[in-house]
């Protein structure tokens, strides 16, 4: 059971990373501020509307800030 959980978690993390990268690139290409409205626009532009939740937005901000901090 533990092995199955690890595989599922690994798949989920890869999917989340792919979504984050897609949205992050959209923000960078269009010089957008990280706001909820721009996040929703990016989701619609990338056809990811089903991920339009506040938790996904907070997760994106967390990863976005971490990436900006690491890049400095």
C-alpha positions as CSV (number, residue, x, y, z in Angstrom):
1,X,0.0,0.0,0.0
2,X,2.9,2.4,0.8
3,X,4.3,1.8,-2.6
4,X,1.0,2.6,-4.3
5,X,0.8,5.9,-2.3
6,X,4.3,6.9,-3.3
7,X,3.5,6.3,-7.0
8,X,0.3,8.3,-6.8
9,X,2.1,11.1,-5.0
10,X,4.8,11.1,-7.6
11,X,2.3,11.3,-10.4
12,X,0.4,14.1,-8.6
13,X,3.6,16.1,-8.1
14,X,4.6,15.8,-11.7
15,X,1.2,17.0,-12.8
16,X,1.2,19.9,-10.4
17,X,4.8,20.9,-11.5
18,X,3.7,20.8,-15.2
19,X,0.7,23.1,-14.4
20,X,2.8,25.4,-12.4
21,X,5.4,25.7,-15.1
22,X,2.8,26.4,-17.7
23,X,1.2,29.2,-15.7
24,X,4.5,30.6,-14.6
25,X,5.7,30.9,-18.2
26,X,2.4,32.7,-19.1
27,X,3.0,35.2,-16.3
28,X,6.6,35.8,-17.4
29,X,5.8,36.1,-21.1
30,X,3.0,38.6,-20.5
31,X,4.7,40.5,-17.6
32,X,1.7,40.0,-15.3
33,X,1.5,40.6,-11.6
34,X,0.6,37.7,-9.4
35,X,-3.0,38.4,-8.7
36,X,-6.0,36.2,-8.4
37,X,-7.5,37.8,-11.5
38,X,-4.4,37.2,-13.6
39,X,-4.2,33.6,-12.3
40,X,-7.7,33.0,-13.5
41,X,-6.8,34.5,-16.9
42,X,-3.8,32.3,-17.2
43,X,-5.8,29.2,-16.4
44,X,-8.4,30.1,-19.0
45,X,-5.6,30.9,-21.6
46,X,-3.9,27.5,-20.9
47,X,-7.3,25.6,-20.9
48,X,-6.9,24.7,-17.2
49,X,-10.1,26.2,-15.9
50,X,-10.9,23.1,-13.8
51,X,-8.1,24.1,-11.5
52,X,-9.8,27.4,-10.6
53,X,-9.7,27.0,-6.8
54,X,-8.3,29.2,-4.1
55,X,-6.1,26.4,-2.9
56,X,-4.5,26.1,-6.3
57,X,-3.9,29.8,-6.3
58,X,-2.2,29.7,-2.9
59,X,-0.1,26.7,-4.0
60,X,0.9,28.7,-7.1
61,X,1.9,31.7,-5.1
62,X,3.9,29.6,-2.7
63,X,5.9,28.0,-5.5
64,X,6.2,31.3,-7.4
65,X,7.7,33.1,-4.4
66,X,10.0,30.1,-3.7
67,X,11.2,30.1,-7.4
68,X,11.8,33.9,-7.3
69,X,13.8,33.5,-4.1
70,X,15.9,30.7,-5.5
71,X,16.6,32.6,-8.7
72,X,18.0,35.7,-6.9
